[in-house]
Amino acid sequence: MAKVSIITPVYNAEKYIKRAVDSTINQTLKDLEIILIDDGSSDCSGLICDEYAQKDERIKVIHQENRGAGISRNKGIEIATGEYIVFLDSDDYIEPETAEELYNIAEKEKVDFINFGFKLYENNCEHISIDYKTEPNKVMGRKEITDYLSDFRVEHINLNAGNFIRRDFLINNNIRFVPGLQVQEDFVFVTEMMLKANSIYFVPKTYYNYYKRENSLTTKKDRDGIYKQFNEAYMRITNIYKETGIFGYEERLINYFSRYLLSSIKREKYHKVSFSERTKEIKNICNIELYNDVSHNLESVKKNRRDNYYALKLVVFLVKIKQFWFINILIFALK
């Protein structure tokens, strides 16, 4: 059994995969298991993974048909033998001391998972994410976790790019990524972890280097039917909260997802379909649960997401008078 398993889904990442794998094999902690899930890559990614496995016996390579990053990570969880798990995307990398320092903290504090900082690189800019809205470097117990979730401070927690997780905690609580969910899947996953954890530790240090690329699912403007994905993520988080019996989060959750509702409506202008087909799809968006909850909580959106409020208020008004065709025109004027 290794001390730490590092799980990396790989899909058409031949430009970046070497940097990611090099950052794992060069960890100061050598007692590692490195799991590379080749998710049906059509480029040389799978071959590169195999070449690494031939050179380092700590590396396991799984080849599968394309099933998505979530299912790939689930596969990694199932076959991992490490005491702890770290997820690393194939176009990112981690600092050399990541596994060793976090393992030592986890063993000392005996927590279910550690949340740590990351550096976000986007459009040639760097942003450091370590503001957790809670005191770092101390164990957060169950009552504090409940308060944290009730206040919906979970939106400030770092997601896949920032967790060091006890594997038994995931297995015993049956925590997995939602198959087929391709946006906000990490937010759903981490929220479920927090709702089931008895102890968490926040480390205000950046170990993970995260690169946000223009062709990702959440940034790709013409992604078809993405509103269904956002709605599923919203409903899953809502249901997880209800099952756990924690309340007080509702308005903040709606505010958080209101931007994704608005962006889903605006994205329709990028789809090369007829005017009537686009109008029909806008009508479909305005029938989902997320739209219903946002439309009934506009005053909260106004207080917390003023940048979204006026556009959403106009959309809601037009829906009430059934002028979906006008929304079809409006979206071309919205930035």
BELHUMO-V326921 format. One record per run of one state. SS is the DSSP state (H for helix, E for strand, C for the rest). FROM is the first residue (numbers start at 0). TO is the last residue. If there is no record, write none. Layout:
SS_FROM_TO ; SS_FROM_TO
//
This chain:
C_0_2 ; E_3_9 ; C_10_15 ; H_16_24 ; C_25_30 ; E_31_38 ; C_39_43 ; H_44_54 ; C_55_57 ; E_58_63 ; C_64_67 ; H_68_78 ; C_79_82 ; E_83_86 ; C_87_91 ; E_92_93 ; C_94_96 ; H_97_108 ; C_109_111 ; E_112_121 ; C_122_123 ; E_124_128 ; C_129_137 ; E_138_139 ; C_140_140 ; H_141_149 ; C_150_151 ; H_152_155 ; C_156_161 ; E_162_165 ; H_166_171 ; C_172_183 ; H_184_195 ; C_196_198 ; E_199_210 ; C_211_224 ; H_225_243 ; C_244_248 ; H_249_269 ; C_270_273 ; H_274_284 ; C_285_287 ; H_288_294 ; C_295_296 ; H_297_303 ; C_304_304 ; H_305_319 ; C_320_322 ; H_323_329 ; C_330_334
//
